[in-house]
Amino acid sequence: MKHSAPNTTANAATATCGCGISRRHLLAGAAAFAATAVDPFAKAIAQTSAQPPVQAATPPAPFRIDVHHHLTPPDYITAVHGKATVPPPSTNWTINKTLDDMDAAAVQTAMLSISTPGLWFGDAAASAKLARACNEYSAKLGLENKGRFGSFAAVPMPNADAALGEISYALDTLKADGVLVFTSYEGKWLGDASFIPVFEELNRRKAVVSVHPTTAACCGNLIPYIPDNVVEFGTDTTRTIASLIFSGAAERWPDIKFIFSHAGGTMPFLIERFEFLARMPQAAKMVPNGVRAPLQRFFYDTAQASNPAAMGALRLLVEPTQIVFGTDFPFRTSIEHVNNLAGCKVVAPDLRKIERDNALGLLPRLRV
């Protein structure tokens, strides 16, 4: 039987390696590998060019309103020098740092105010002069940075006449959004009768009054190795809230829109003691509707209190409509408060109220 000669060319082309892959396919694969070896990035480049370009994330448009944001005018540092200590975060403040901090946290508008050590150093005329300089400086920043700033005007308390004069100028001429007062002055808290003329006027105006803590005259440096702002600030906030409620002042001035710093200090934790005192005959006369009625009418900011413990206690006491976003810049950053609030398990609609909408209700000019 005659056998034909094998077709070596065809066989070479179709021979397999025993794994089901033809020699032709092996050679083609080898050629492709060699091409890649010559240019090891060729394949990666080819794949990348075939994919649509990745778009950079667009930062959120600024929308938050910060009701607790401090500035330090140059005249302030000069005036306070030798009378009190201005802490480094304040002495190092600049307008550019403020704007950078706001931009990093999508803060649209910050309400500027003076922080501790405040304005009062025993001289009424000097206090009035310093308040005027600070308020005009804040107004100037607002004009130069449209839409970015409002202000809570400095008030030269405890002198009632000077305070009334500056309230009129700041609110009517400079168009400040409200005023800032401190929790106490020379051992007197805000419910004290000496402040009645000032708060009567603020009530008449239906003004926003931000209340910032300070160290009470009684209680500075009680524990030398613990700064006053760690314990005393929250305590003095609670003292002044108690003063307003149990003096009857909160009932007399229902149209003042009080904002208390730092989630109301220790007040939410002490609510049971407030309510127990309200059952005593003399105290009960001052709180005919109970202590919760005025407490739930007040506003509270998140500055240095944007954590589950503080926010949890506050939210058990007041509605989300009474909480406003605050940062305490330059002592803390805005982005810290944004991130920390995100961990407080606040549902999105309520978080929107806290970060913006509640402040719009207090400060309607910001709607434009």
Residue frames relative to the residue before (quaternion, step in Angstrom):
aa qw qx qy qz dx dy dz
M 1.0000 0.0000 0.0000 0.0000 0.00 0.00 0.00
K 0.3505 -0.7601 0.5187 0.1744 3.52 -0.82 1.08
H 0.1864 -0.7798 0.5914 0.0855 3.51 -0.86 1.03
S 0.4049 -0.6926 0.5367 0.2613 3.55 -1.00 0.77
A 0.5613 -0.6072 0.4488 0.3388 3.54 -1.17 0.63
P 0.5136 -0.6562 0.4493 0.3222 3.56 -0.94 0.79
N 0.4052 -0.6793 0.5569 0.2535 3.59 -1.15 0.72
T 0.2268 -0.8310 0.4935 0.1203 3.53 0.08 1.34
T 0.6198 0.5510 -0.3544 0.4320 3.56 1.09 -0.69
A 0.6765 0.4822 -0.2931 0.4732 3.53 0.89 -0.95
N 0.6591 0.5204 -0.3193 0.4391 3.53 0.96 -0.91
A 0.6338 0.5354 -0.3327 0.4482 3.55 1.03 -0.81
A 0.6860 0.4965 -0.2912 0.4450 3.50 0.99 -0.82
T 0.7780 0.3551 -0.1819 0.4852 3.55 1.06 -0.73
A 0.4107 0.7195 -0.4765 0.2942 3.59 1.23 -0.01
T 0.2537 -0.7658 0.5719 0.1489 3.54 -1.11 0.71
C 0.5133 -0.6473 0.4779 0.2985 3.54 -1.34 0.33
G 0.6039 -0.5550 0.3613 0.4436 3.53 1.29 0.12
C 0.6880 0.4365 -0.2903 0.5019 3.60 1.24 0.01
G 0.6351 -0.5698 0.3162 0.4147 3.55 1.27 0.41
I 0.6228 0.5109 -0.3504 0.4779 3.62 1.22 0.20
S 0.3983 -0.7335 0.4965 0.2382 3.57 -0.73 1.02
R 0.6233 -0.5421 0.4090 0.3877 3.52 -1.28 0.48
R 0.5931 0.5722 -0.3654 0.4329 3.58 1.08 -0.73
H 0.6843 0.4801 -0.2845 0.4693 3.56 0.95 -0.91
L 0.6125 0.5423 -0.3470 0.4587 3.55 1.10 -0.67
L 0.6661 0.5017 -0.3058 0.4594 3.56 0.94 -0.92
A 0.6434 0.5156 -0.3313 0.4587 3.57 0.98 -0.79
G 0.6553 0.5089 -0.3117 0.4631 3.54 1.01 -0.83
A 0.6372 0.5286 -0.3318 0.4522 3.55 0.99 -0.78
A 0.6398 0.5254 -0.3284 0.4547 3.56 0.98 -0.82
A 0.6537 0.5100 -0.3137 0.4627 3.56 0.97 -0.86
F 0.6446 0.5155 -0.3236 0.4627 3.57 1.01 -0.84
A 0.6393 0.5312 -0.3284 0.4487 3.56 0.99 -0.85
A 0.6400 0.5242 -0.3322 0.4531 3.56 0.98 -0.80
T 0.6618 0.4940 -0.3076 0.4726 3.54 1.00 -0.81
A 0.6314 0.5434 -0.3350 0.4402 3.55 1.04 -0.77
V 0.6173 0.5367 -0.3473 0.4586 3.57 1.03 -0.72
D 0.7873 0.0818 -0.0313 0.6103 3.58 0.99 -0.86
P 0.2225 -0.8385 0.4781 0.1374 3.61 0.18 1.22
F 0.6819 0.4776 -0.2933 0.4699 3.59 1.20 -0.34
A 0.4286 0.7435 -0.4482 0.2502 3.56 1.26 -0.18
K 0.6861 0.4861 -0.2981 0.4518 3.52 0.86 -0.97
A 0.6531 0.5208 -0.3135 0.4516 3.57 0.95 -0.90
I 0.6492 0.5128 -0.3141 0.4658 3.56 0.99 -0.84
A 0.6501 0.5255 -0.3159 0.4488 3.54 0.96 -0.90
Q 0.6711 0.4914 -0.3050 0.4639 3.55 0.95 -0.89
T 0.6525 0.5271 -0.3139 0.4448 3.56 0.98 -0.86
S 0.6799 0.4961 -0.2981 0.4503 3.54 0.93 -0.90
A 0.6453 0.5248 -0.3276 0.4482 3.55 1.21 -0.48
Q 0.6603 0.4929 -0.3083 0.4753 3.59 1.24 -0.37
P 0.5236 -0.6063 0.4726 0.3672 3.61 -1.09 0.53
P 0.5594 -0.6169 0.4205 0.3601 3.63 -1.00 0.70
V 0.4571 -0.6689 0.5153 0.2795 3.54 -1.09 0.81
Q 0.3202 -0.7569 0.5417 0.1766 3.55 -0.76 1.05
A 0.4757 -0.6528 0.5081 0.2990 3.58 -0.98 0.85
A 0.5456 -0.6246 0.4481 0.3339 3.54 -1.05 0.81
T 0.3597 -0.7262 0.5448 0.2153 3.55 -0.90 0.92
P 0.4113 -0.7114 0.4986 0.2760 3.61 -0.65 1.01
P 0.5642 -0.6129 0.4183 0.3620 3.58 -1.04 0.68
A 0.5244 -0.6108 0.4808 0.3476 3.54 -1.10 0.66
P 0.5532 -0.6149 0.4282 0.3640 3.61 -0.94 0.77
F 0.0860 0.8116 -0.5726 0.0782 3.57 -0.87 0.93
R 0.5941 0.5947 -0.3804 0.3856 3.61 1.10 -0.49
I 0.2098 -0.7427 0.6217 0.1336 3.56 -1.25 0.55
D 0.1896 -0.7965 0.5716 0.0546 3.54 -0.62 1.21
V 0.1748 -0.8257 0.5305 0.0783 3.59 -0.43 1.19
H 0.7356 0.3361 -0.2002 0.5530 3.61 1.26 -0.04
H 0.3293 0.7318 -0.4968 0.3305 3.54 0.35 1.32
H 0.2194 -0.8379 0.4931 0.0811 3.57 -0.52 1.18
L 0.1349 -0.7409 0.6493 0.1062 3.50 -1.32 0.48
T 0.2074 -0.7556 0.6047 0.1425 3.55 -1.30 0.30
P 0.2239 -0.7864 0.5605 0.1316 3.62 -0.13 1.21
P 0.6017 -0.5783 0.4000 0.3788 3.61 -1.03 0.66
D 0.6436 0.5272 -0.3341 0.4429 3.61 0.97 -0.77
Y 0.5947 0.5767 -0.3684 0.4220 3.55 1.12 -0.58
I 0.6631 0.5029 -0.3097 0.4599 3.58 0.85 -0.94
T 0.6508 0.5149 -0.3141 0.4612 3.58 0.97 -0.85
A 0.6951 0.4913 -0.2799 0.4439 3.58 0.88 -0.94
V 0.7141 0.4600 -0.2599 0.4594 3.58 0.99 -0.78
H 0.4925 0.6910 -0.4225 0.3186 3.58 1.18 -0.52
G 0.8127 0.2214 -0.1984 0.5011 3.54 -0.84 1.05
K 0.6974 0.4453 -0.2701 0.4923 3.61 1.27 -0.21
A 0.7839 -0.0531 0.0724 0.6144 3.55 1.09 -0.71
T 0.4989 -0.6429 0.4960 0.3030 3.53 -1.30 0.32
V 0.1923 -0.7449 0.6295 0.1088 3.56 -0.87 1.01
P 0.3989 -0.7484 0.4680 0.2484 3.62 -0.52 1.11
P 0.6778 -0.5501 0.3135 0.3737 3.59 -1.10 0.70
P 0.6186 0.5295 -0.4001 0.4205 3.67 0.83 -0.64
S 0.6724 0.4763 -0.2983 0.4817 3.59 1.08 -0.65
T 0.6726 0.4936 -0.3145 0.4529 3.59 0.89 -0.83
N 0.7083 0.4416 -0.2589 0.4861 3.60 1.16 -0.54
W 0.4119 0.7362 -0.4584 0.2799 3.59 1.26 0.09
T 0.0453 0.7519 -0.6577 -0.0031 3.55 -1.22 0.68
I 0.6178 -0.5461 0.4081 0.3919 3.56 -1.21 0.41
N 0.6359 0.5301 -0.3405 0.4458 3.60 1.03 -0.69
K 0.6274 0.5190 -0.3406 0.4702 3.59 1.02 -0.71
T 0.6345 0.5307 -0.3258 0.4577 3.57 0.99 -0.80
L 0.6887 0.4769 -0.2872 0.4644 3.59 0.83 -0.96
D 0.6345 0.5210 -0.3329 0.4638 3.60 0.99 -0.78
D 0.6523 0.5094 -0.3149 0.4646 3.57 0.96 -0.85
M 0.6531 0.5101 -0.3129 0.4641 3.58 0.93 -0.85
D 0.6725 0.5095 -0.3025 0.4434 3.57 0.86 -0.95
A 0.6431 0.5427 -0.3267 0.4303 3.59 1.01 -0.78
A 0.7755 0.3162 -0.1628 0.5216 3.59 1.16 -0.54
A 0.4797 -0.6933 0.4223 0.3332 3.59 1.23 0.39
V 0.3085 0.7211 -0.5445 0.2972 3.55 0.93 0.97
Q 0.3205 -0.7702 0.5253 0.1675 3.55 -0.62 1.14
T 0.8189 0.0175 0.0629 0.5703 3.56 0.79 -1.07
A 0.1220 -0.7704 0.6227 0.0625 3.55 -1.05 0.86
M 0.3242 -0.7179 0.5864 0.1890 3.53 -1.04 0.88
L 0.2648 -0.8107 0.5090 0.1163 3.54 -0.38 1.29
S 0.0866 0.7877 -0.6058 0.0704 3.55 -1.08 0.76
I 0.5070 -0.6229 0.5064 0.3137 3.53 -1.33 0.37
S 0.2853 -0.7634 0.5581 0.1561 3.56 -0.95 0.89
T 0.7194 -0.3635 0.3260 0.4940 3.55 -1.28 -0.30
P 0.5383 -0.0729 -0.8347 -0.0908 1.62 -2.25 1.09
G 0.6034 -0.6116 0.3561 0.3675 3.60 1.16 0.38
L 0.6520 -0.5600 0.3978 0.3212 3.53 -1.30 -0.46
W 0.6964 0.5146 -0.2708 0.4206 3.56 1.13 -0.53
F 0.0836 0.7884 -0.6014 0.0986 3.53 -0.73 1.18
G 0.7451 -0.4477 0.2026 0.4510 3.54 1.12 0.78
D 0.7070 0.3950 -0.2453 0.5328 3.61 1.25 -0.13
A 0.3688 -0.7725 0.4748 0.2047 3.59 -0.37 1.27
A 0.6683 0.5026 -0.3113 0.4516 3.59 0.91 -0.88
A 0.6628 0.4976 -0.3067 0.4681 3.58 0.94 -0.86
S 0.6344 0.5285 -0.3275 0.4593 3.57 1.03 -0.77
A 0.6567 0.5086 -0.3081 0.4638 3.59 0.95 -0.86
K 0.6485 0.5186 -0.3103 0.4628 3.57 1.00 -0.86
L 0.6726 0.4937 -0.2966 0.4647 3.57 0.94 -0.87
A 0.6250 0.5342 -0.3385 0.4576 3.59 1.00 -0.77
R 0.6534 0.5165 -0.3143 0.4556 3.57 0.92 -0.88
A 0.6605 0.5073 -0.3111 0.4579 3.60 0.91 -0.88
C 0.6657 0.5030 -0.3038 0.4598 3.59 0.93 -0.88
N 0.6834 0.4951 -0.2941 0.4487 3.57 0.92 -0.89
E 0.6551 0.4905 -0.3203 0.4771 3.58 1.00 -0.71
Y 0.6170 0.5322 -0.3443 0.4664 3.58 1.07 -0.67
S 0.6532 0.5056 -0.3132 0.4687 3.61 0.94 -0.86
A 0.6474 0.5186 -0.3199 0.4579 3.57 0.96 -0.86
K 0.6327 0.5367 -0.3227 0.4554 3.57 1.03 -0.79
L 0.6452 0.5086 -0.3226 0.4700 3.60 0.96 -0.81
G 0.6368 0.5332 -0.3269 0.4510 3.56 1.03 -0.74
L 0.6666 0.4966 -0.2959 0.4707 3.56 0.99 -0.81
E 0.7034 0.4725 -0.2607 0.4627 3.58 1.03 -0.80
N 0.7672 0.2518 -0.1345 0.5744 3.59 1.20 -0.42
K 0.1850 -0.8519 0.4807 0.0944 3.53 0.54 1.27
G 0.8457 0.1874 -0.1604 0.4732 3.52 -0.89 1.01
R 0.6469 0.5578 -0.3230 0.4074 3.60 1.19 -0.30
F 0.8230 0.1943 -0.0701 0.5292 3.58 1.05 -0.67
G 0.0661 -0.6911 0.7133 0.0963 3.43 -1.40 0.55
S 0.2538 -0.7814 0.5393 0.1850 3.59 -1.17 -0.23
F 0.2249 -0.6815 0.6748 0.1720 3.46 -1.35 0.56
A 0.3801 -0.7998 0.4218 0.1949 3.50 -0.23 1.36
A 0.4835 -0.6251 0.5362 0.2967 3.51 -1.21 0.68
V 0.1442 -0.7936 0.5898 0.0385 3.57 -0.96 0.93
P 0.3677 -0.7664 0.4829 0.2102 3.62 -0.70 1.04
M 0.0750 0.7745 -0.6118 0.1422 3.55 0.54 1.22
P 0.5988 -0.0724 -0.7815 -0.1598 1.59 -2.35 0.92
N 0.4463 0.6857 -0.4718 0.3286 3.62 1.21 0.11
A 0.3754 -0.7776 0.4578 0.2117 3.59 -0.35 1.26
D 0.6617 0.5119 -0.3255 0.4407 3.60 0.88 -0.86
A 0.6683 0.4860 -0.2986 0.4775 3.56 0.91 -0.91
A 0.6395 0.5326 -0.3251 0.4491 3.56 1.00 -0.81
L 0.6650 0.5026 -0.3072 0.4590 3.58 0.89 -0.89
G 0.6418 0.5267 -0.3244 0.4532 3.59 0.99 -0.79
E 0.7030 0.4558 -0.2745 0.4718 3.58 0.91 -0.88
I 0.5816 0.5593 -0.3737 0.4575 3.60 1.10 -0.60
S 0.6596 0.5090 -0.3056 0.4608 3.57 0.90 -0.90
Y 0.6885 0.4769 -0.2891 0.4636 3.58 0.83 -0.96
A 0.6907 0.4992 -0.2916 0.4345 3.58 0.84 -0.98
L 0.7422 0.4187 -0.2416 0.4642 3.58 0.83 -0.93
D 0.7486 0.4161 -0.2264 0.4638 3.60 0.94 -0.85
T 0.7625 0.3583 -0.1947 0.5024 3.58 0.93 -0.87
L 0.7656 0.3541 -0.1951 0.5003 3.58 0.78 -1.01
K 0.3189 -0.7800 0.4773 0.2493 3.59 1.29 -0.29
A 0.1377 0.7833 -0.5806 0.1743 3.56 0.87 0.97
D 0.5151 -0.6814 0.4429 0.2725 3.55 -1.16 0.65
G 0.7679 -0.1229 0.1015 0.6204 3.56 1.27 -0.27
V 0.4302 -0.6685 0.5225 0.3081 3.55 -1.23 -0.34
L 0.2633 -0.7230 0.6095 0.1907 3.52 -1.33 0.34
V 0.0351 -0.7625 0.6459 0.0096 3.53 -1.00 0.94
F 0.4471 -0.6735 0.5154 0.2843 3.54 -1.26 0.37
T 0.6719 -0.5489 0.3275 0.3742 3.54 -1.20 0.52
S 0.8143 -0.0087 0.0251 0.5798 3.59 1.05 -0.63
Y 0.1317 -0.7578 0.6360 0.0616 3.51 -1.32 0.53
E 0.8538 -0.1177 0.0442 0.5052 3.55 -0.72 1.16
G 0.7424 -0.4319 0.2244 0.4604 3.56 0.86 0.96
K 0.6342 0.4681 -0.3512 0.5054 3.58 1.19 0.43
W 0.2598 -0.7679 0.5701 0.1337 3.54 -0.94 0.99
L 0.7440 -0.5110 0.2151 0.3729 3.56 -1.19 0.51
G 0.6293 0.5229 -0.3466 0.4587 3.57 1.19 -0.26
D 0.4359 0.7153 -0.4498 0.3099 3.59 1.26 -0.03
A 0.5881 -0.6245 0.3945 0.3293 3.56 -1.03 0.85
S 0.5943 0.5967 -0.3726 0.3897 3.61 1.10 -0.56
F 0.6952 0.4662 -0.2697 0.4760 3.59 1.21 -0.44
I 0.3734 0.7692 -0.4659 0.2278 3.59 1.25 -0.05
P 0.6640 0.5012 -0.3569 0.4249 3.69 0.74 -0.80
V 0.6454 0.5271 -0.3221 0.4493 3.59 0.99 -0.81
F 0.7415 0.4152 -0.2425 0.4679 3.58 0.77 -0.97
E 0.5456 0.5701 -0.4068 0.4602 3.58 1.17 -0.36
E 0.6738 0.4837 -0.2917 0.4764 3.57 0.96 -0.86
L 0.6595 0.4987 -0.3114 0.4685 3.57 0.94 -0.81
N 0.6292 0.5137 -0.3318 0.4798 3.57 1.08 -0.65
R 0.6211 0.5404 -0.3365 0.4571 3.58 1.02 -0.81
R 0.7135 0.4438 -0.2387 0.4868 3.56 1.02 -0.83
K 0.3174 -0.7470 0.5089 0.2870 3.60 1.26 -0.28
A 0.1991 0.8493 -0.4625 0.1587 3.51 1.10 0.84
V 0.4338 -0.6067 0.5917 0.3059 3.49 -1.40 0.37
V 0.0395 -0.7980 0.6010 -0.0201 3.58 -0.79 1.06
S 0.1717 -0.7751 0.6035 0.0742 3.54 -0.48 1.22
V 0.1766 -0.7950 0.5766 0.0664 3.57 -0.83 1.02
H 0.1068 -0.8198 0.5626 0.0025 3.54 -0.51 1.25
P 0.4615 -0.7044 0.4565 0.2870 3.59 -0.87 0.84
T 0.0428 -0.7459 0.6627 0.0520 3.48 -1.36 0.40
T 0.5774 -0.5477 0.4508 0.4043 3.55 -1.30 -0.06
A 0.4072 -0.7203 0.5060 0.2436 3.57 -0.68 1.06
A 0.6425 -0.5555 0.3735 0.3731 3.55 -1.17 0.66
C 0.6527 0.5540 -0.3012 0.4199 3.55 1.13 -0.68
C 0.8518 0.3468 -0.0062 0.3925 3.44 0.93 -1.05
G 0.3675 0.7407 -0.4959 0.2651 3.60 1.07 0.54
N 0.8638 0.0974 -0.0733 0.4888 3.53 -1.15 0.75
L 0.1686 0.8157 -0.5353 0.1403 3.59 0.97 0.78
I 0.7505 0.1340 -0.0853 0.6415 3.55 1.09 -0.80
P 0.4073 -0.7848 0.3936 0.2514 3.59 -0.09 1.26
Y 0.7431 0.4108 -0.2397 0.4708 3.60 0.98 -0.71
I 0.6611 0.4223 -0.3248 0.5283 3.61 1.26 0.26
P 0.3943 -0.7326 0.4951 0.2503 3.63 -0.50 1.10
D 0.6183 -0.5853 0.3832 0.3582 3.55 -1.08 0.73
N 0.6567 0.5425 -0.3376 0.4006 3.59 0.97 -0.73
V 0.5724 0.6023 -0.3904 0.3965 3.60 1.17 -0.32
V 0.8127 0.1670 -0.0645 0.5545 3.60 0.87 -0.94
E 0.7126 0.5079 -0.2825 0.3930 3.57 0.74 -1.05
F 0.6144 0.5595 -0.3711 0.4144 3.62 0.98 -0.69
G 0.6860 0.4672 -0.2876 0.4779 3.57 0.85 -0.92
T 0.6400 0.5281 -0.3175 0.4591 3.55 1.08 -0.74
D 0.6847 0.4767 -0.3053 0.4591 3.59 0.91 -0.83
T 0.5685 0.5582 -0.3808 0.4694 3.58 1.16 -0.50
T 0.6680 0.4912 -0.2969 0.4737 3.57 0.95 -0.87
R 0.6169 0.5444 -0.3484 0.4491 3.60 1.00 -0.74
T 0.7179 0.4495 -0.2813 0.4510 3.58 0.81 -0.94
I 0.5852 0.5380 -0.3735 0.4781 3.61 1.12 -0.55
A 0.6568 0.5007 -0.3076 0.4725 3.58 0.93 -0.90
S 0.6293 0.5430 -0.3262 0.4503 3.57 1.03 -0.81
L 0.6743 0.4929 -0.2947 0.4642 3.58 0.89 -0.89
I 0.6974 0.4752 -0.2817 0.4566 3.57 0.92 -0.84
F 0.7937 0.3627 -0.1871 0.4510 3.58 0.63 -1.11
S 0.5829 0.5100 -0.3952 0.4940 3.58 1.29 0.16
G 0.5038 -0.6426 0.4217 0.3943 3.56 1.27 -0.31
A 0.4319 0.7267 -0.4483 0.2906 3.59 1.29 -0.08
A 0.6353 0.5408 -0.3414 0.4328 3.59 0.95 -0.79
E 0.6533 0.4887 -0.3091 0.4887 3.59 1.11 -0.64
R 0.6715 0.5072 -0.3037 0.4467 3.59 1.03 -0.75
W 0.7867 0.2779 -0.1274 0.5364 3.59 1.07 -0.69
P 0.0507 0.8590 -0.5082 0.0343 3.60 0.67 1.01
D 0.6821 0.5134 -0.2984 0.4267 3.59 1.16 -0.42
I 0.5052 0.5953 -0.4514 0.4320 3.59 1.25 0.06
K 0.2595 -0.7524 0.5877 0.1454 3.55 -0.94 0.93
F 0.1142 -0.8247 0.5534 0.0236 3.56 0.08 1.32
I 0.0853 -0.7374 0.6668 0.0656 3.55 -1.12 0.83
F 0.1501 -0.7945 0.5845 0.0685 3.57 -0.68 1.10
S 0.4794 -0.7019 0.4596 0.2575 3.53 -0.89 1.01
H 0.8683 0.2183 -0.1039 0.4331 3.48 -1.45 0.26
A 0.6659 -0.5538 0.2894 0.4076 3.56 0.91 1.05
G 0.6843 -0.5032 0.2904 0.4406 3.59 1.13 0.59
G 0.5258 -0.6513 0.4131 0.3588 3.56 1.19 0.40
T 0.7836 -0.2923 0.2318 0.4968 3.58 -0.91 -0.92
M 0.3770 0.7761 -0.4537 0.2229 3.58 1.27 -0.07
P 0.6620 0.5020 -0.3597 0.4247 3.70 0.73 -0.82
F 0.6517 0.5180 -0.3147 0.4560 3.57 1.03 -0.77
L 0.7380 0.4225 -0.2146 0.4804 3.58 1.11 -0.71
I 0.2975 0.8017 -0.4865 0.1792 3.60 1.23 0.18
E 0.6283 0.5373 -0.3560 0.4357 3.62 0.97 -0.72
R 0.6614 0.4954 -0.3090 0.4707 3.59 1.00 -0.78
F 0.5975 0.5429 -0.3554 0.4712 3.59 1.08 -0.69
E 0.7066 0.4681 -0.2704 0.4566 3.55 0.83 -0.97
F 0.6137 0.5340 -0.3516 0.4633 3.59 1.07 -0.62
L 0.6504 0.5061 -0.3121 0.4726 3.59 0.96 -0.87
A 0.6405 0.5568 -0.3254 0.4169 3.59 1.00 -0.82
R 0.6283 0.5275 -0.3467 0.4547 3.60 1.21 -0.25
M 0.5312 0.6101 -0.4130 0.4184 3.58 1.26 -0.20
P 0.6236 -0.6143 0.3207 0.3620 3.63 -0.86 0.90
Q 0.7009 0.4625 -0.2954 0.4556 3.61 0.77 -0.96
A 0.6696 0.4939 -0.2975 0.4681 3.59 0.93 -0.90
A 0.6268 0.5691 -0.3418 0.4080 3.57 0.99 -0.81
K 0.5976 0.5690 -0.3622 0.4334 3.60 1.11 -0.60
M 0.6968 0.4816 -0.2602 0.4635 3.58 1.10 -0.72
V 0.7650 0.2529 -0.1512 0.5727 3.57 1.19 -0.40
P 0.0710 -0.8571 0.5088 0.0390 3.60 0.57 1.12
N 0.7319 0.3789 -0.2225 0.5209 3.57 1.19 -0.51
G 0.6089 -0.5493 0.3517 0.4515 3.56 1.28 0.24
V 0.6112 -0.5905 0.3828 0.3622 3.57 -1.19 0.42
R 0.6237 0.5744 -0.3673 0.3824 3.59 1.02 -0.58
A 0.5717 0.6070 -0.3974 0.3830 3.60 1.04 -0.58
P 0.7232 0.3822 -0.2771 0.5041 3.66 0.71 -0.86
L 0.6216 0.5500 -0.3576 0.4280 3.60 0.96 -0.75
Q 0.7131 0.4408 -0.2542 0.4823 3.58 1.01 -0.76
R 0.5978 0.5260 -0.3632 0.4838 3.56 1.30 -0.02
F 0.5977 0.5714 -0.3524 0.4384 3.59 1.15 -0.61
F 0.3391 -0.6899 0.5943 0.2364 3.53 -1.39 0.25
Y 0.1552 -0.7823 0.6015 0.0469 3.55 -1.21 0.63
D 0.2616 -0.7827 0.5384 0.1705 3.59 -0.89 0.84
T 0.5627 -0.6488 0.4325 0.2746 3.52 -1.33 0.45
A 0.3860 0.7635 -0.4683 0.2211 3.61 1.24 -0.12
Q 0.8507 -0.0448 -0.0381 0.5224 3.55 -0.79 1.14
A 0.6652 0.4389 -0.3201 0.5122 3.57 1.14 0.63
S 0.4425 0.7026 -0.4499 0.3289 3.58 1.24 0.33
N 0.4558 0.6336 -0.4855 0.3940 3.53 0.52 1.25
P 0.6631 -0.5545 0.3132 0.3933 3.62 -1.08 0.59
A 0.6390 0.5348 -0.3458 0.4314 3.62 1.00 -0.69
A 0.7192 0.4341 -0.2581 0.4771 3.59 0.74 -1.06
M 0.6885 0.4684 -0.2903 0.4715 3.57 0.86 -0.93
G 0.6198 0.5527 -0.3473 0.4356 3.57 1.04 -0.69
A 0.6689 0.4878 -0.2984 0.4749 3.57 0.93 -0.89
L 0.6668 0.5035 -0.3070 0.4557 3.58 0.91 -0.90
R 0.6965 0.4900 -0.2819 0.4420 3.58 0.89 -0.90
L 0.5956 0.5347 -0.3675 0.4737 3.58 1.23 -0.29
L 0.7055 0.4646 -0.2471 0.4747 3.55 1.23 -0.49
V 0.8119 0.1442 -0.0478 0.5636 3.60 0.96 -0.86
E 0.5779 -0.5763 0.4548 0.3565 3.52 -1.30 0.39
P 0.6354 -0.5329 0.3858 0.4043 3.63 -1.16 0.44
T 0.5759 0.6101 -0.3706 0.3985 3.60 1.16 -0.49
Q 0.7010 0.4723 -0.2621 0.4656 3.61 1.22 -0.39
I 0.6263 0.5189 -0.3371 0.4742 3.59 1.23 0.13
V 0.0665 -0.8066 0.5873 -0.0043 3.58 -0.86 1.00
F 0.5617 -0.6344 0.4378 0.3006 3.52 -1.18 0.73
G 0.1300 0.7679 -0.6194 0.0993 3.55 -0.92 0.97
T 0.2612 -0.8211 0.4985 0.0952 3.56 -1.03 0.76
D 0.2924 -0.7707 0.5074 0.2510 3.61 1.15 -0.58
F 0.2338 0.7595 -0.5666 0.2178 3.60 1.07 0.61
P 0.6092 -0.1402 -0.7796 -0.0379 1.71 -2.04 1.50
F 0.4390 0.7074 -0.4586 0.3106 3.59 1.22 0.21
R 0.7528 0.0505 -0.0615 0.6534 3.55 1.29 -0.46
T 0.4812 -0.6756 0.4745 0.2947 3.57 -1.24 0.26
S 0.6070 -0.5707 0.4168 0.3636 3.53 -1.23 0.49
I 0.6671 0.5195 -0.3220 0.4260 3.58 0.90 -0.89
E 0.5582 0.5805 -0.3925 0.4443 3.60 1.13 -0.52
H 0.7035 0.4706 -0.2776 0.4545 3.55 0.84 -0.95
V 0.6041 0.5391 -0.3544 0.4678 3.58 1.06 -0.67
N 0.6988 0.4718 -0.2729 0.4633 3.57 0.82 -1.01
N 0.6811 0.4945 -0.2998 0.4490 3.57 0.93 -0.87
L 0.6308 0.5230 -0.3395 0.4618 3.59 1.01 -0.72
A 0.6034 0.5711 -0.3519 0.4311 3.56 1.10 -0.68
G 0.7021 0.4464 -0.2645 0.4876 3.57 1.22 -0.47
C 0.5626 0.6296 -0.3691 0.3884 3.58 1.27 0.14
K 0.4354 -0.7347 0.4328 0.2888 3.58 1.30 0.24
V 0.3187 0.7129 -0.5436 0.3078 3.54 0.91 0.99
V 0.4310 -0.7038 0.4885 0.2834 3.60 -0.70 0.98
A 0.6895 -0.5479 0.2926 0.3726 3.54 -1.11 0.80
P 0.6733 0.4837 -0.3395 0.4443 3.69 0.76 -0.78
D 0.6698 0.4816 -0.3053 0.4756 3.59 1.01 -0.75
L 0.6173 0.5374 -0.3463 0.4585 3.57 1.06 -0.71
R 0.6236 0.5287 -0.3308 0.4714 3.58 1.05 -0.75
K 0.6266 0.5240 -0.3391 0.4667 3.59 1.00 -0.73
I 0.6767 0.5019 -0.2925 0.4523 3.56 0.88 -0.98
E 0.7500 0.4338 -0.2324 0.4420 3.56 0.80 -0.99
R 0.8380 0.1125 -0.0460 0.5320 3.61 1.12 -0.45
D 0.7608 0.4734 -0.2664 0.3551 3.54 0.41 -1.26
N 0.6378 0.5267 -0.3434 0.4448 3.61 0.97 -0.73
A 0.6446 0.5125 -0.3182 0.4697 3.57 1.03 -0.75
L 0.6123 0.5431 -0.3522 0.4540 3.58 1.06 -0.66
G 0.6290 0.5287 -0.3345 0.4615 3.56 1.08 -0.66
L 0.6798 0.4686 -0.2770 0.4915 3.56 1.09 -0.72
L 0.7981 0.2205 -0.0524 0.5583 3.54 1.02 -0.89
P 0.0913 -0.8747 0.4715 0.0652 3.59 0.61 1.11
R 0.5497 0.6162 -0.4144 0.3826 3.62 1.10 -0.42
L 0.6136 0.5747 -0.3493 0.4138 3.60 1.16 -0.48
R 0.5166 0.6495 -0.4081 0.3804 3.58 1.28 -0.16
V 0.6363 0.5562 -0.3468 0.4068 3.61 1.06 -0.62
